[in-house]
Amino acid sequence: MKRTAIYILIFVAISLSGCSVTKHIPPGESLYTGAEIKIQADSLVNRSQIKEVRNQAEELIRPKPNGTIFGLPYKVWFYYAFGEPKKSKGFRNFVRKRFGEAPVLANKRSVTTSAAIITSMANNEGYFRSSTSGELVVKGKKAKGVYTVFLKPRYFINETRFIIKDSSVFQKNFKLAATRTLLRKGDPYRFEVVKMERERVDQLLKRRGFYFFRPDHLIIKVDTNQSNHLVNLYVDLKPTVNQTSIKQYRIGNIYVNTDATDSLNADFQQKGGVKISDVRRTYKPRVFNDAIGFRSGMIYSSIVHDASLSRLINLRNFKFVKNRFELIPRSDSALIDVHYEMTPMRKKALRSEVTGSSKSNGLVGFQFGLNWSNKNMFRGAELLNIGVNAGTDIQLSGRKNDNINSYNKYNVTLDLSFPRFVLPFYRVNPSRNQSLPKTNLNLAYNWLQQRGLALNDDSTTFPYTQYVLTSATASWGYEWRPNPRVIHTLTPFSVNFLKPRNISQLFVEKIFESNNPADLLRYVRVLDTRLILGGQYTVSYTPQRRNSRHYLNLSGGIDIAGNIGSLFAKKGADATSPALLFGVAYEQYTRFDGEVRYYYDISPSLRLANRIVLGYGIPYGNSKQLPQIKQYFVGGSNSMRAFRARSIGPGLYRADSVTVSIFGYSSYGDIKMEGNTELRYKATNYINLAAFLDVGNVWMKKVDPMVSEYDVSSEFSKDFYKQLAVGGGIGLRLDFSYIKLRFDLATPFRKPWLPDGERWVLKEIDFSRKAWRQENLILNIAVDYPF
């Protein structure tokens, strides 16, 4: 009863405030409250067509009324609530800008204009001879627009014919355009499709050398039949088109000026197939011979044109790249010269950055980094980046039995990228790819110190180093894009050497004192020197968006390690010992990964985002399970947000308080399944809201009790779906364009480690109980969207 009374009071207050809005409307004016659309349709028009026309008309009508709650213009109320601001700054002005909205006033001219636009839309959609009337209906201080659409039957395409007049080169290519016309028999007539058809023909002709052709050189004649509501379409060349526009052009000379700021001193020298002006000799000629797909004498193609320009920009050596074509002034030729004018970037740069982070496992930290770059290291547009980063993470919060840890870390990285395939005895020049292939060399050294708290004899705590883990990595790989929708990455060689150091005696004693024998296996597994020698291949595919409301991305890859190393390895001391390579145990496995992302725009402000992630690892030979840095985990700000990072699984496993106090949350598996879905709402230009649901877990492929800290309940089985964790929550995202801050508050819905029949915990949700909030509410603070 109390809640009902409160709701009634709120509603009455808003109603009264809504009434007070109209008293501020200037004399002789009315508050515009929206539009009403009436459709008087011919008997041949069906319901779906009426609905479609109504929806399109609603989108076209202007102006849009003020936003309302229960039909009341709450933003207008805020606009007037605190009076007219006397200063450009201050509280009143702030309220108006942030929460208020000026009233939209009714206007007869807008109604007349909107009626004409609706009529034009109906005719453009094939409802020929339709009309619309509009009037402004005023009641007191409010008014609405009333539109009546007189809808005639829709016309459909009967025939599309391209008018071919002779056997010239242009007419032969024009005839080819008819094979894939967008104006298909049986489709409804739509003026938008007619425009798209002209652009399609223009693009096809430009790909075949007709550089000076334009879409408006075409005319599409429409012949209607009122008795059967069919149209015949005739695609023809306008008689006023000049000969220059219908000539097929070839490339003459190709000019490249590497410094457009000094064009007066340009001195072009023939280098390969390109004339280059590079007074300072900054670049090797092959940079431009590789990037520019044109060659003297070849037929002009818009595909090569776009690809060449895109590749020059993607070299990341130039601020601006300008391109122009000049007709060679000879009446007996059809040649055009190509000119590229580049404005160079600064070659070297030093950048510093400071970042902060907050993680779902209670770790808060910061990191300082320096990055030095050279954009033309060996005069071949190579990009060199050398980075040094140092930081620390401190656990400021956590549950009662969580280990209070801190991490100190630094790393040094060297990344060198070549804009070409660096391969012995082989050279590739993909003349139509949107970007040049890349060869990437990556070197890195990482140092991680884990610290914990221990008790003195006098029961006071002191920090101590548990262990230091070092990692040295190196890789050599290739990346190429055969088209804008596909990206391939091949890394035939990668090596990762992990070595623990400075393992404290106190940490070892703590493990041996544990009443959980699996902790010793975990210790051996985590703090053992290992070598990973292998290679990877990944591919990403983003289909062309035929419907702007749908977006799909597919990616997958394979990671293989240890097979080549096994050819040179020495056998272990006994049958149970691993083989050694350079005196170090090496890993041997194959890992498959796949990810699907699908986004659907329900409306301009509402999007449904979905992701499915699958991973399957097969350890064999020298490995009983995947190395931990290659294993899968779920939980955390970019995964299952209702659970702490790496705290779920594998399977039904749940680390006890002793294990967590020693190692923290560190649950990994060889197999992964995860699904995420979000409903994202754009409230304002800066504020986005979300509601999300996450499902997933990890599993071991096989558990060997001699080397694994997990039991058989962690193995993947046919009952895997009974072991899925489920969580969900709400999110607030602040979008400042240059950075997106994300706050996701989540809670578990299903805990797989609980006994069967008790895993769903929805009934236990109790926001009023502090103990429940500490145990189950997880706040994730992150940058950018999770997917």
C-alpha positions in Angstrom: 0.0 0.0 0.0 2.9 2.4 0.8 4.5 1.7 -2.5 1.2 2.2 -4.4 0.7 5.5 -2.6 4.2 6.6 -3.5 3.7 5.7 -7.2 0.4 7.7 -7.2 2.1 10.7 -5.7 4.9 10.6 -8.2 2.4 10.3 -11.1 0.3 13.2 -9.8 3.4 15.3 -9.3 4.6 14.7 -12.8 1.1 15.3 -14.2 0.9 18.7 -12.4 4.3 19.6 -13.6 3.3 18.6 -17.1 0.3 20.9 -16.9 2.6 23.7 -15.8 4.7 23.3 -18.9 2.1 24.8 -21.3 1.8 28.0 -19.3 5.4 28.9 -20.4 4.5 28.5 -24.1 4.6 31.9 -25.8 1.2 33.5 -26.7 0.0 32.4 -30.1 2.1 29.3 -30.1 1.3 25.6 -29.3 3.4 22.7 -28.0 3.9 20.1 -30.7 2.9 16.7 -29.4 3.5 14.5 -32.5 1.7 13.2 -35.6 -1.2 11.0 -36.4 -1.1 9.1 -39.7 -4.2 7.9 -41.5 -3.9 5.8 -44.6 -6.7 5.4 -47.1 -5.5 2.6 -49.3 -6.7 1.1 -52.5 -8.2 -2.4 -52.2 -5.2 -3.8 -54.0 -2.8 -2.6 -51.3 -2.2 -5.3 -48.6 -1.7 -4.9 -44.8 2.1 -5.4 -44.9 2.4 -2.6 -47.5 0.3 -0.3 -45.4 2.4 -1.0 -42.3 5.6 -0.4 -44.3 4.4 2.9 -45.6 3.2 4.0 -42.2 6.6 3.2 -40.6 8.5 5.0 -43.3 6.2 8.0 -43.0 6.7 8.2 -39.3 10.5 8.4 -39.8 10.2 11.2 -42.3 7.8 13.5 -40.4 9.5 16.6 -39.0 9.9 18.0 -36.4 10.1 15.3 -33.8 8.1 16.0 -30.6 9.8 16.4 -27.2 10.5 13.2 -25.2 7.8 12.2 -22.8 7.1 9.9 -19.8 3.4 8.8 -19.5 2.8 11.3 -22.3 4.2 14.2 -20.3 7.2 16.3 -21.7 9.5 15.9 -18.7 12.5 17.4 -20.4 10.6 20.6 -21.2 9.6 20.8 -17.5 13.3 20.7 -16.6 13.9 23.4 -19.2 11.5 25.8 -17.4 11.7 24.5 -13.8 14.5 26.7 -12.6 13.7 29.8 -14.6 15.7 31.6 -17.3 19.4 31.5 -16.7 20.9 35.0 -16.1 24.5 33.8 -16.8 26.1 31.5 -19.4 27.5 29.4 -16.5 25.8 28.3 -13.3 23.4 25.8 -11.9 20.3 26.9 -14.0 22.3 26.8 -17.2 23.7 23.3 -16.3 20.2 21.9 -15.6 18.9 23.2 -18.9 21.8 21.8 -21.0 22.1 18.4 -19.2 18.5 17.6 -18.4 16.3 20.0 -20.2 15.0 20.5 -23.8 13.5 23.5 -25.4 9.8 23.0 -26.4 9.1 22.0 -29.9 6.5 24.4 -31.2 3.9 23.5 -33.8 4.3 24.9 -37.3 1.8 24.8 -40.2 4.6 25.0 -42.8 6.3 21.9 -41.3 3.1 20.0 -41.7 2.8 21.1 -45.4 6.4 20.2 -46.0 6.1 16.8 -44.3 3.0 16.0 -46.4 4.9 16.7 -49.6 7.8 14.5 -48.4 5.5 11.6 -47.6 3.9 11.9 -51.1 7.4 11.8 -52.7 8.4 8.8 -50.6 5.2 6.8 -51.6 5.9 7.5 -55.3 9.6 6.6 -54.9 8.5 3.3 -53.4 6.4 2.5 -56.4 3.0 3.7 -55.2 2.5 5.9 -58.2 -0.1 8.7 -58.2 -0.4 8.5 -54.4 -0.9 11.8 -52.5 -0.9 13.1 -48.9 -2.8 15.9 -47.2 -1.8 17.4 -43.8 -3.4 19.7 -41.3 -2.4 21.1 -37.9 -5.0 20.3 -35.2 -4.8 22.7 -32.3 -6.3 22.1 -28.9 -5.6 24.8 -26.3 -1.8 25.1 -26.0 -1.1 21.8 -27.7 -1.2 20.8 -31.3 -0.5 17.7 -33.5 -0.1 17.1 -37.2 -2.7 14.9 -38.8 -1.7 13.3 -42.2 -3.9 11.4 -44.6 -2.2 9.3 -47.2 -4.2 8.3 -50.2 -2.3 5.1 -51.2 -2.5 3.7 -54.7 -1.5 0.2 -55.8 2.2 -0.6 -55.9 4.0 -1.2 -59.3 6.4 -4.1 -59.9 9.1 -4.6 -62.4 8.1 -6.5 -65.5 11.3 -6.1 -67.6 14.7 -4.4 -67.5 16.5 -3.8 -70.8 19.9 -2.3 -71.4 19.9 -0.4 -74.7 22.9 -1.6 -76.8 23.5 0.6 -79.9 26.7 -0.7 -81.5 29.7 -2.9 -81.1 32.1 -0.3 -79.7 34.4 -1.1 -76.7 32.1 0.9 -74.4 28.9 -0.8 -75.5 30.5 -4.2 -75.1 31.3 -3.4 -71.5 28.0 -1.7 -71.0 26.3 -5.0 -72.1 28.2 -6.9 -69.4 26.6 -4.7 -66.7 23.2 -6.2 -67.6 24.1 -9.6 -66.3 23.9 -8.7 -62.6 21.3 -6.0 -62.6 19.6 -5.0 -59.3 16.4 -4.3 -61.2 15.0 -7.8 -61.2 11.7 -8.9 -62.6 9.0 -9.3 -60.0 10.7 -6.9 -57.5 8.7 -3.7 -56.5 9.8 -0.5 -58.1 12.0 1.5 -55.8 13.7 4.7 -56.8 16.5 4.0 -54.3 17.3 0.8 -56.2 17.3 2.7 -59.4 20.0 5.0 -58.0 22.0 2.0 -56.7 21.8 0.4 -60.2 23.3 3.5 -61.8 26.1 3.5 -59.3 26.7 -0.2 -59.8 27.0 0.2 -63.6 29.4 3.2 -63.0 31.6 1.1 -60.6 31.7 -1.8 -63.1 32.8 0.5 -66.0 35.4 2.2 -63.8 36.9 -1.2 -63.0 37.2 -1.7 -66.7 39.0 1.5 -67.6 36.3 4.2 -68.1 37.8 6.7 -65.6 35.8 9.8 -66.7 32.4 8.0 -66.6 29.8 9.2 -64.1 26.5 7.7 -62.8 24.5 10.7 -64.1 25.6 9.8 -67.6 23.0 7.1 -67.5 19.3 7.5 -67.8 16.7 4.9 -66.7 13.4 5.3 -68.4 10.2 4.0 -66.7 7.3 2.8 -68.8 4.2 2.1 -66.6 1.1 0.0 -67.3 -1.8 1.2 -65.2 -4.0 -1.8 -66.0 -1.6 -4.4 -64.5 0.6 -2.1 -62.3 3.8 -3.3 -64.0 6.8 -1.2 -65.2 9.3 -1.8 -68.0 12.8 -0.2 -67.3 15.2 0.9 -70.1 18.8 1.6 -69.1 20.4 3.9 -71.7 23.3 6.4 -72.2 22.3 10.0 -72.3 22.7 11.5 -75.8 24.6 14.5 -74.3 27.5 12.4 -73.0 30.8 13.4 -74.6 33.4 11.0 -76.0 35.9 11.6 -73.2 33.5 9.9 -70.8 33.1 6.7 -72.8 36.7 6.1 -73.6 38.7 3.2 -72.1 41.9 4.7 -70.6 45.3 3.3 -70.0 47.9 4.4 -67.6 50.7 6.7 -68.9 53.4 7.8 -66.4 53.2 7.3 -62.6 54.6 10.2 -60.6 55.4 10.0 -56.8 56.5 13.1 -54.8 57.6 11.9 -51.3 57.5 15.5 -50.0 54.5 17.6 -51.2 55.7 20.5 -49.0 58.6 21.0 -51.3 57.0 20.5 -54.7 59.1 23.2 -56.4 62.3 21.2 -56.0 60.7 17.9 -57.2 63.1 15.9 -59.4 61.4 12.8 -60.8 63.7 9.8 -61.6 62.5 6.6 -63.1 62.7 3.8 -60.5 61.2 0.6 -61.7 57.7 1.3 -63.0 57.4 4.6 -61.1 58.9 8.1 -61.5 59.9 9.1 -57.9 61.0 12.4 -56.5 62.9 11.7 -53.3 65.4 14.5 -53.0 66.6 13.4 -49.5 66.7 9.7 -50.5 64.4 8.8 -47.6 62.8 5.7 -49.2 63.9 2.8 -51.2 62.1 2.7 -54.6 60.5 -0.7 -53.9 58.3 0.9 -51.2 56.3 2.7 -54.0 56.6 -0.1 -56.6 55.0 -2.5 -54.1 52.3 -0.1 -52.8 51.2 1.3 -56.2 49.5 -1.4 -58.3 49.4 0.7 -61.5 52.0 0.1 -64.3 52.5 2.1 -67.5 50.3 0.8 -70.3 47.8 -1.1 -68.2 44.1 -0.4 -68.3 42.9 1.9 -65.6 40.9 0.1 -62.8 39.2 1.7 -59.9 40.0 -1.4 -57.8 43.7 -0.8 -58.3 43.2 2.9 -57.8 41.5 2.4 -54.3 44.0 -0.4 -53.3 47.0 1.7 -54.2 45.8 4.7 -52.2 44.8 2.6 -49.2 48.2 0.9 -49.1 50.1 4.2 -49.3 48.0 5.5 -46.3 48.5 2.2 -44.4 52.3 2.6 -44.6 51.8 5.0 -41.7 54.7 7.2 -43.0 52.6 10.0 -44.4 50.2 12.5 -42.9 48.4 13.0 -46.2 48.3 11.2 -49.5 46.8 13.1 -52.4 46.0 11.4 -55.7 45.0 12.9 -59.0 44.8 11.8 -62.7 45.6 14.0 -65.6 44.5 13.4 -69.2 47.4 13.5 -71.6 46.4 16.2 -74.1 46.6 14.1 -77.4 43.6 13.6 -79.4 44.7 10.2 -80.8 45.3 8.7 -77.3 43.4 7.5 -74.3 46.1 7.8 -71.7 46.1 9.3 -68.2 49.0 10.1 -65.9 48.9 9.3 -62.2 50.2 11.7 -59.6 50.7 10.9 -55.9 51.6 13.8 -53.5 52.7 12.8 -50.0 53.2 14.8 -46.9 55.6 12.9 -44.6 55.2 12.3 -40.9 57.8 12.8 -38.3 60.1 9.8 -38.6 60.8 9.2 -34.9 58.5 9.7 -31.8 58.6 9.1 -28.1 55.4 8.6 -26.2 54.7 8.0 -22.5 51.5 6.9 -20.8 50.2 6.1 -17.4 47.3 3.7 -17.0 45.2 2.5 -14.1 43.2 -0.7 -13.7 40.7 -2.3 -11.4 40.0 -6.1 -11.6 37.2 -8.3 -10.4 39.5 -10.2 -8.1 40.2 -7.1 -6.1 43.5 -6.1 -7.7 44.0 -2.4 -8.3 47.1 -1.1 -10.0 48.8 1.3 -12.3 51.4 1.1 -15.0 53.9 3.5 -16.5 55.2 3.0 -20.1 57.6 4.5 -22.6 57.4 3.8 -26.3 59.9 4.9 -28.9 59.0 4.4 -32.6 60.8 4.7 -35.9 58.5 4.8 -38.9 61.2 4.2 -41.6 63.9 2.1 -39.9 65.7 0.7 -43.0 64.3 3.2 -45.6 61.6 0.6 -46.6 58.7 2.0 -44.5 59.5 -0.5 -41.7 57.9 0.4 -38.4 60.0 -0.2 -35.2 58.5 0.1 -31.8 60.5 -0.4 -28.6 58.5 -0.3 -25.4 59.4 -0.4 -21.7 56.6 -0.8 -19.1 56.6 -1.1 -15.3 53.8 -1.4 -12.9 52.3 -2.9 -9.8 49.0 -4.5 -8.8 47.8 -4.5 -5.2 44.9 -6.5 -3.8 42.9 -3.9 -1.8 39.7 -5.9 -1.4 38.5 -9.5 -1.4 36.7 -12.1 0.6 37.7 -13.2 4.0 39.9 -16.1 2.9 41.3 -14.5 -0.2 45.1 -14.2 -0.4 46.2 -10.6 -0.2 48.8 -10.4 -2.9 50.7 -7.7 -4.8 52.4 -8.0 -8.1 55.4 -6.0 -9.4 56.1 -6.3 -13.1 58.0 -4.9 -16.0 58.5 -5.8 -19.6 60.5 -4.8 -22.6 59.2 -5.3 -26.1 60.6 -4.9 -29.6 58.2 -5.0 -32.5 59.5 -4.6 -36.1 57.0 -4.6 -39.0 58.0 -4.8 -42.7 55.3 -3.8 -45.3 56.0 -6.8 -47.4 56.6 -10.6 -47.3 60.1 -11.2 -46.1 60.7 -14.6 -47.6 63.8 -16.2 -49.2 63.6 -16.5 -53.0 60.0 -15.3 -53.1 58.4 -12.0 -53.7 54.7 -11.2 -53.7 53.0 -8.1 -55.1 49.3 -8.3 -54.4 48.2 -5.5 -56.8 44.5 -5.6 -55.7 44.8 -6.0 -51.9 43.6 -3.1 -49.8 46.8 -3.3 -47.7 50.3 -4.5 -48.2 51.2 -7.8 -46.5 53.2 -7.5 -43.3 56.1 -9.4 -41.9 56.3 -9.0 -38.1 59.2 -9.7 -35.7 58.3 -9.6 -32.0 60.7 -9.9 -29.1 59.7 -9.5 -25.4 61.0 -10.1 -21.9 58.6 -10.1 -19.0 59.5 -10.1 -15.3 56.7 -10.7 -12.7 57.2 -10.7 -8.9 54.4 -12.1 -6.7 54.3 -10.9 -3.1 52.2 -12.1 -0.2 51.7 -11.5 3.5 53.1 -13.8 6.2 52.9 -13.8 10.0 55.8 -13.0 12.3 56.3 -14.8 15.6 54.6 -11.9 17.3 51.5 -12.4 15.1 52.2 -9.3 12.9 52.2 -9.5 9.2 55.0 -8.6 6.8 55.3 -8.7 3.0 57.6 -11.2 1.4 58.4 -12.3 -2.2 56.7 -15.6 -3.0 58.5 -16.1 -6.4 59.6 -14.3 -9.6 58.5 -15.6 -13.0 60.5 -14.5 -16.1 59.4 -15.1 -19.6 61.3 -14.5 -22.9 59.4 -14.7 -26.2 60.2 -14.3 -29.8 58.1 -14.8 -33.0 58.3 -14.3 -36.7 55.1 -14.1 -38.7 53.1 -12.8 -41.6 49.8 -10.9 -42.0 47.9 -10.3 -45.2 44.4 -9.2 -46.3 43.3 -10.6 -49.7 40.2 -8.4 -49.4 38.7 -6.0 -46.9 36.7 -8.9 -45.3 39.4 -11.4 -44.6 42.6 -11.2 -42.5 45.1 -14.0 -42.3 47.9 -14.2 -39.8 50.6 -17.0 -40.0 53.3 -17.3 -37.4 55.5 -20.2 -38.5 58.0 -19.7 -35.7 57.4 -18.7 -32.1 59.3 -19.6 -28.9 58.5 -18.9 -25.3 60.9 -19.7 -22.5 59.5 -19.5 -18.9 61.7 -19.8 -15.8 60.8 -19.2 -12.2 63.4 -17.5 -9.9 63.8 -16.5 -6.3 61.2 -19.0 -4.9 61.1 -18.2 -1.2 61.4 -20.9 1.4 58.5 -19.5 3.3 56.3 -19.9 0.2 57.4 -23.5 -0.2 56.8 -24.3 3.4 53.3 -22.8 3.2 52.5 -25.2 0.3 53.9 -28.3 2.1 51.9 -27.3 5.2 48.7 -27.3 3.1 46.3 -30.2 3.9 45.4 -30.3 0.2 47.9 -32.6 -1.7 46.8 -31.0 -5.0 48.6 -27.8 -4.0 52.0 -29.5 -4.4 51.0 -30.6 -7.9 49.9 -27.0 -8.6 53.2 -25.7 -7.3 55.2 -28.0 -9.5 53.1 -27.1 -12.5 53.2 -23.3 -12.1 56.8 -23.0 -11.0 58.6 -25.2 -13.4 60.9 -24.2 -16.3 59.2 -24.9 -19.6 59.8 -24.3 -23.3 57.1 -23.7 -25.9 58.3 -24.0 -29.4 55.6 -23.9 -32.2 53.5 -21.8 -34.6 50.1 -20.4 -35.1 47.6 -19.5 -37.8 44.5 -17.4 -37.4 41.9 -16.1 -39.8 39.2 -13.4 -39.4 36.2 -13.0 -41.7 33.7 -10.2 -41.6 31.0 -10.6 -44.3 29.9 -7.5 -46.3 27.0 -5.8 -44.6 24.1 -6.1 -47.0 21.8 -4.9 -44.3 23.1 -2.1 -42.1 21.2 -3.6 -39.1 23.3 -6.8 -39.0 27.0 -7.2 -38.3 28.8 -10.5 -38.1 32.5 -11.4 -37.4 33.9 -14.9 -37.5 37.5 -15.8 -36.4 39.4 -18.9 -35.6 42.8 -20.4 -35.5 45.1 -23.2 -34.7 48.2 -23.3 -32.4 50.7 -26.2 -32.7 53.7 -26.7 -30.5 56.5 -29.2 -29.9 56.3 -31.3 -33.0 59.6 -30.0 -34.6 61.2 -29.9 -31.2 60.5 -33.6 -30.6 62.8 -34.5 -33.6 65.8 -33.1 -31.7 64.8 -33.9 -28.1 66.5 -36.2 -25.7 64.5 -38.8 -23.8 63.9 -38.3 -20.1 65.6 -40.1 -17.3 62.8 -42.7 -17.1 59.5 -43.5 -18.8 57.6 -41.0 -16.7 60.0 -38.1 -17.2 59.4 -35.7 -20.0 61.8 -35.4 -23.0 64.2 -32.5 -22.9 65.2 -29.9 -25.5 68.4 -27.9 -24.7 68.0 -29.4 -21.2 64.5 -28.1 -20.7 61.1 -29.9 -20.8 59.2 -28.7 -23.8 55.4 -28.6 -24.4 53.6 -30.6 -27.1 50.0 -29.8 -28.0 47.5 -28.6 -30.6 44.9 -26.0 -29.8 41.9 -24.9 -31.8 40.0 -21.6 -31.2 36.9 -20.1 -32.7 34.8 -17.0 -32.0 31.5 -15.7 -33.4 30.3 -12.1 -32.9 26.9 -11.0 -34.0 25.3 -7.6 -33.6 21.8 -6.6 -34.4 20.5 -3.0 -34.3 16.9 -3.2 -33.1 16.6 0.5 -33.5 19.1 3.4 -33.8 19.5 3.5 -30.0 19.1 -0.2 -29.2 21.6 -3.0 -30.1 21.7 -6.7 -29.3 25.3 -7.9 -29.1 26.2 -11.6 -28.9 29.4 -13.6 -28.7 30.3 -17.3 -28.6 33.8 -18.4 -27.8 35.0 -22.0 -28.2 38.4 -23.5 -27.5 39.7 -27.1 -27.6 43.2 -28.1 -26.7 44.8 -31.5 -27.2 47.9 -32.2 -25.1 50.0 -35.2 -26.2 53.5 -36.6 -26.3 55.5 -34.6 -23.8 52.5 -32.8 -22.3 49.8 -34.2 -20.0 47.8 -31.0 -20.2 48.2 -27.7 -21.9 50.8 -25.3 -20.4 49.1 -22.9 -18.1 49.8 -19.8 -20.2 48.0 -21.6 -23.1 45.1 -22.9 -21.1 41.7 -21.3 -21.0 39.9 -19.6 -18.2 36.6 -17.8 -17.7 35.6 -15.0 -15.3 36.6 -11.4 -15.2 35.6 -8.0 -16.8 35.8 -9.2 -20.4 34.4 -12.7 -19.8 31.9 -13.9 -17.2 31.4 -10.7 -15.2 29.5 -12.3 -12.3 32.6 -14.2 -11.3 36.1 -13.3 -10.4 38.9 -13.7 -13.0 40.0 -17.4 -13.3 37.6 -18.5 -10.5 35.3 -20.9 -12.5 36.0 -24.6 -13.1 37.4 -26.6 -14.6 34.1 -28.6 -14.5 32.7 -28.9 -11.0 36.0 -28.0 -9.3 36.1 -25.2 -6.8 39.4 -24.2 -5.1 39.2 -24.3 -1.3 40.2 -21.4 0.9 43.7 -22.8 1.5 44.5 -23.1 -2.2 43.1 -19.6 -2.8 45.2 -18.2 0.0 48.4 -19.6 -1.6 47.8 -19.2 -5.3 44.8 -16.9 -5.6 42.2 -17.8 -8.1 43.9 -19.8 -10.8 41.5 -22.3 -12.4 42.3 -23.3 -16.0 41.3 -25.9 -18.5 42.0 -27.4 -21.9 38.5 -26.9 -23.2 36.4 -23.7 -23.1 32.8 -22.8 -23.9 31.5 -19.3 -23.3 28.5 -17.3 -24.5 27.6 -13.7 -23.9 24.7 -11.5 -24.8 24.1 -7.9 -24.1 21.2 -5.5 -24.8 22.8 -2.1 -25.2 20.8 1.2 -25.0 22.2 4.5 -26.1 20.5 6.9 -23.6 22.5 10.0 -24.6 25.6 10.8 -26.7 27.7 10.1 -23.6 25.7 7.6 -21.5 25.0 4.0 -22.6 23.2 1.4 -20.5 23.3 -2.4 -20.8 21.8 -5.6 -19.5 23.8 -8.7 -20.0 23.9 -12.5 -19.5 27.0 -14.7 -19.5 27.2 -18.5 -19.7 30.3 -20.7 -19.7 33.0 -22.9 -18.1 36.3 -24.7 -18.8 37.2 -28.4 -18.6 40.2 -30.6 -18.6 40.4 -33.0 -21.6 41.7 -35.7 -19.4 42.9 -35.8 -15.8 46.0 -37.6 -14.8 46.1 -37.8 -10.9 49.9 -38.1 -11.0 50.4 -34.6 -12.6 47.1 -32.8 -12.3 45.7 -30.9 -9.3 42.1 -31.6 -10.5 39.9 -34.7 -10.2 37.6 -36.5 -12.7 34.8 -34.0 -12.1 36.9 -31.5 -14.0 36.9 -33.7 -17.2 34.8 -32.8 -20.2 31.9 -35.2 -20.6 28.5 -35.6 -22.2 27.0 -33.8 -19.2 29.0 -30.6 -19.8 25.8 -28.5 -20.1 25.0 -29.4 -16.4 28.3 -27.8 -15.4 27.8 -24.4 -17.0 28.1 -21.3 -14.8 25.5 -18.5 -15.5 25.6 -14.9 -14.4 24.2 -11.5 -15.4 23.8 -7.9 -14.5 23.5 -4.3 -15.6 26.1 -1.9 -17.0 26.8 1.8 -17.3 29.1 2.9 -20.1 30.5 6.5 -20.4 31.4 7.2 -24.0 33.8 10.2 -24.4 34.8 9.2 -28.0 38.5 9.1 -27.2 37.8 6.7 -24.3 35.0 4.5 -23.2 34.7 3.8 -19.4 32.6 0.7 -18.5 31.0 -0.2 -15.1 29.3 -3.6 -15.0 27.6 -4.8 -11.9 26.9 -8.6 -12.0 25.8 -11.5 -9.8 25.9 -15.3 -10.3 22.7 -17.0 -11.3 24.1 -20.5 -11.4 27.1 -21.9 -9.5 28.3 -25.2 -11.0 30.4 -26.3 -8.0 27.3 -26.6 -5.8 25.5 -30.0 -5.3 23.2 -31.0 -8.2 19.8 -29.5 -7.6 21.2 -26.5 -5.7 23.2 -24.8 -8.4 20.6 -22.2 -9.4 20.9 -19.5 -6.8 18.3 -17.0 -8.0 16.2 -17.6 -4.8 19.1 -16.6 -2.6 19.5 -13.1 -4.1 19.1 -10.6 -1.2 20.5 -7.2 -1.8 19.7 -6.1 1.7 22.1 -8.6 3.3 25.7 -7.4 3.5 27.2 -10.9 3.6 25.4 -11.8 0.3 26.6 -8.6 -1.3 30.2 -9.2 -0.4 30.0 -12.8 -1.7 28.0 -12.3 -4.9 28.1 -8.7 -6.2 31.0 -8.1 -8.6 31.8 -4.6 -9.9 33.9 -4.7 -13.1 35.6 -1.4 -14.0 37.2 -1.5 -17.5 37.9 0.4 -20.6 35.9 -0.2 -23.8 33.2 -2.8 -24.4 33.8 -6.5 -23.5 33.2 -7.6 -27.1 
